[in-house]
Amino acid sequence: MDDHRLCRLSVSDGEVELAGPPAALRTLARLLREHADPVEATITGGTVVQTETVGPLLVSLDGEATLHLSGDRECLGIVWDALDGVAEQAETADDRAVHRHQHIEHLPGDGYRAPE
């Protein structure tokens, strides 16, 4: 079984969570970063689909179990770096009781994140 398949997708109350053990998160980040466009990765609980486009990062849920990522390479890099970053934080954390995570979301009035 590919390590990225150990990642899991869950949706609850409009919140989408992509989680997994550090090695699985790194493998998923590498798969998304290195493979030709488009790429589709089956994970526990669903699928991650990535399409390279022109423009900002768009993260959407297609149906109930497909996380779709699109944007230019620089914007998609936000997601790849977040996956690698969470893996790194989890591996180096002294307090293993705290689950490491990052948010990728739009905040109204925030000039660094586009509502699109």
Helices and strands as residue ranges (DSSP letters): G 3-6, E 8-12, E 15-19, H 22-34, E 39-43, E 46-52, E 58-62, E 66-71, H 73-92
